[in-house]
Amino acid sequence: MKKYLFMPATVVALLFAFYAAIASADDKKEGAELAEPKAASVEEKMDTFVKQGPGIHNIKKDGKGRVQSLIVVGQSRVSTVLGANKGKELARKKAEQSAKAAFVKWLGEAVVICESAENETTLFLQGEEGNDKNALSEAGKAVEKSTDTYKSVAAGLVRGLTVLHSDLNAEDKECSVVLGWSLVNAKSAKDTATHDPGIVKKSPASDSGEKKPKDSKKIRSQKATSPEAEEFLK
C-alpha cells in the first residue's frame, strides 16, 4: 500500500510566499535593467556631434558667463582619384580647415573677445544676459574685430583647438573631425602637446629600391578618439 506525505497548510503557504518573493525580486531586477538605459560611451557621444554636422556645439560657461570650452565639427568629402591614402589625407586636412573656419566665423559673429592688462583673453557670448558685469570689467576692454590685434588674438585662439575625434565614413565618402577648444588649452597652447588620434597611417619610406604597392582607391570606415575627449563632455 502506497503512503502519501502530506504537509500542513501553513508550510505550503510559507513555501508559496517564499518562491513568490524570489520571482518578484527577479522581475523587479529585470525591469530595472530595462528601465535604466546604458550610458553612452565617449566615442558614441563624439559620433552624436558628427551626426549633428559642422559647426559649434556643447558650449560651456562658468557662473560669470565666460566661455570655458566648446566643441567644433568640420567635415569634408573624400576623393579617391589620387588613391585611397592620398584621398584620406587631403580629406582630413580639409575637415580640420573647415572646423577652424567655423570656429573663426563663430568668434566674429557670436562672441565678444576681451583682453586684460596681462593680455589674458576672455570670451563672452554676445548679447547674453547672464554675462557678469564684474567679469567684463576684470577682462578689460573688448577687442575691435576690424583691427590687426583681433586677427592676432583669433589666430592664438585657433592654436588652442585640440583634435578629439576622427571619423572616416566609407559609405558616404566623408571625413569628419571633432575639435575641442578650452580656455585652459588656449592659455598654454604654445607649451601643450595634444594627442591627435589620426586616422591616416603613413607607411615608412623604403630605401630598398623596391616598387611601392599601387595605392588602391578603396577606403574603409575608420574611427579614432583622443583620451582628452572625455574632459570636454563633463
N, C-alpha and C positions, 0 to 999 in steps of 0.2 A: 504494500500500500504506500503510495507516494505521500510525502509530508510537504506541506507548504509553509513557507516562512512569512509570517505576517508582521508588518511594522506598525507601531502605533501611529495614529493620525497626526499627532504632534510632531513626530520625527519626520514624516513625509512632508509636512508643511514647512518645517525648517529647511530641509534639503531643497525644496522647490524655491524658497525665498533666497537661499544661498546662490543657486545657479542662476536665478533671475537677476540677482545683483551683479554677478560676473558678466552676464550678457549685456546688461545695461551699461556697465563701465566700458566694455569693448565698443559698444555702439557710440558712446559719447566720445571715446578716443578717436574713432574713425571720423566722426562728424567734425571734431576739432581740427583734424588733419586736413579735411576737405575745406573747412571754413577759412583756415589760415593759408593764404597764397604764399608760395615760396618767394623769398626775397630775390630781386633781380641782381645778377652779378654786375661787376663793374663793366665788363665787356658788353653785356646786354644794355646797360644804360648808355654806353657810348653809341651802340647801334641805334638807339632811340634818337639821339641827336643827329645821326647820319640820315635817318628817315625823315626828320623834320626839315632837312635841307640846309642850303647855305645861309650864313648869317650869324647873328649874335644870339646866344642862348644862356640861360641859367645865370643871370646877373645877380651877384650877391653884394649887399651893402652892410655897413656897420650901423650902429644906432644913431650916428650923426649924418647918415646919408652918403657917406663916402664909399665909392665903389671899391670892393676888396678883391673880387675875382669875377671871371666870366669865361664862357666857352664860345668859340667861334668855329664854324664849319666851312670848309672850302671843297669844291668838287670840280672834276674835270673828266672829259671823255678820254678813253684810251684808244689810241690809233695804233694798229699793228702793221702799218705799211712798211715800217723800217724794222720789223721784228718785234716779238713779244717783250724782250728785255728792254729795248730802247723805248718802246711804247709805254711800258710801266714807269720807267724813269722820268720821261717827259711829263706823263700824266700826274705823277706825284709832285713834280715841281710846279706845274700849273695849278694843282689843287691847293698847294701851300700859298702860292701867289694870290689865288682867289680869296683864301681866308684872310690873308694880310690886308688885301684891298678892302674887304668887307669891314675889317676892324678899323682901318683908317677912315673909311666913309662914315662909320658909326661915330668915331671921335669928332668928325667935322659937323655932323648933323644933330647928335643927341647928347653931347657931353660938354660940360664946362670944365676946362682944364685950368687949374690954379697952381701957382708956384710960390713957395715960401721964400723967405730971405736966405734960407740954407739951400735953395734950389731943389727942394723936395716937391715932387709933383703929386697932386691930388685930383682925382676925378669925381665930378658930381653929375648926376643925370640932370639934364636941362629941364627946368620947369617943375622939378619935384618939390612938393610942399614939405616933404619930410627933411629937406636939407637944413641942417643946423646952422644958424647964422654965426655962432661962435666958431664952428668948424671952418666956415668960409673965411672968417677973419684970420684964423690961425693959418689957413692955407696961403693967405696972401692975396695977390691980385690975379685976376683971370688973364690968361694969355690970349691976345688977339689972334684970331685964326687967319689973318692975312699977312702975318709977319714971318720973317725967317726964324724967329725964336720958336714959333708954333711948329714949323716944319721940323726943327731940330728936336723938340720935345716929343712930337709924334713919332719920329724915327726911333728915339730912345724907347718909347713905349712898345713899339713893334718888336724891338730886340728882346723884350720881356716875354714874348709868346713862347710857349713850350708845346712840342708835339705830344699829344696824349694818346692818339689812336689813329690807325691807318686801316682803310678798308678798300680792297680791290674786288669789285663785283664783276666776275667774268661774264655772267649772263647779260647784264646791261652794258658791259664795257665801260664802266665808270669807276673812277678812283676818288675816294673821299678821305679828307684829312681833318681830324679834330684837333684844334689848338686850344691851349688854355692860357689865360692871362691872369696874373695876380699881382697885387701891389708889392708883395714881398719879392717875387721874382724880378719885377721891374726895377726895384731898387738895387738888386745885386746882379743884374743881367750880364754885366761885364765879367763877373767873377764866378758865376754859377754855370757848371757844366750840366746840361739837362740830358736825360735819356731819350733818345729818338728811336722809337720802335719801327725802324724802316722795313718796308715790305719788298724792297728791291735788293736782292742778294747779288753782289758782284763777284764773279769768278776771278781768282788770282791770275795775273798775267803769266803766260808761259814763254820761256826763252828757249824751248827745245826745238823750235822751228816747225813744230807740228801744226797742221792746219786746225784752226778753231772750228768746232762743230757749227753747222749752219743754225742761225737763230730761228726757231720756229715762230709762226705767227699765232700759235695757240696760247691762250692765257688761262690761268685757273684762279679761282677766288682765293684770296688770302686776307688775313686779319692779324693785327698786332696791337697790343695795348700796353702803354707805359705804366710802370708801378706808381708814377706820380698822378695818374688819372683819378685815383680814389680821393686824393686830397681836394680835388675840385668838385666833388659830389657831396661833401659833408655840409 
